[in-house]
Amino acid sequence: MTLDTLDTKLACKIIDIAESAFGATQISFKVKRPKRKPAKRPKSKPAPDAPLTVQQAAKRFNIPARTLYALCADGSLRHSRIGTGRGTIRIKPADLERLLANGSRKGLLD
């Protein structure tokens, strides 16, 4: 066993004993401490029915984000805003699926 693998407290005791026996000028070594790796968090997948941002909905349904913003602006697509001011738009996947199934902008106005 080398001094690299010894516990830090034990290494300090060995240094104290060695200094008293041989003098401080004859001792030189470093105690290496193992590096800690940050804990990995698993990526959580959103629930299938969870509201999506415009970017997420555009990616999932292969629709340009600009089109989704336009549908929200003219009232064709149900959405909610979260936050203060203009807020962040959230779209329920079921609402977007219903709009796409109807094939018209009037699909979600009922």
QUIMOKA-V846046 format. One line per field, one symbol per residue. ss: DSSP state (a for helix, b for strand, c for the rest). phi: phi as a letter, one per 20 degrees, with the letter a starting at -180 (. if undefined). burial: 1 if it has 16 or more other ideal C-beta (glycine too) atoms within 10 Angstrom, else 0. A space follows every 50 residues. Layout:
ss=???
phi=???
burial=???
This chain:
ss=ccaaaccaaaaaaaaaaaaaaacaaacccccccccccccccccccccccc cbbaaaaaaaacccaaaaaaaaaccccccbbbcccccbbbbcaaaaaaaa aaccaaaacc
phi=.dffefffffffffffffffednffedbbdeedfeeeffedffeefffdf fdffffffffdlcffgfffffffenfdfbcddoemfmdfccfgfffffff ffmbfegdef
burial=00000000001000000000000000000000000000000000000000 11010111001010000100110001111000000000111110110010 0000001100
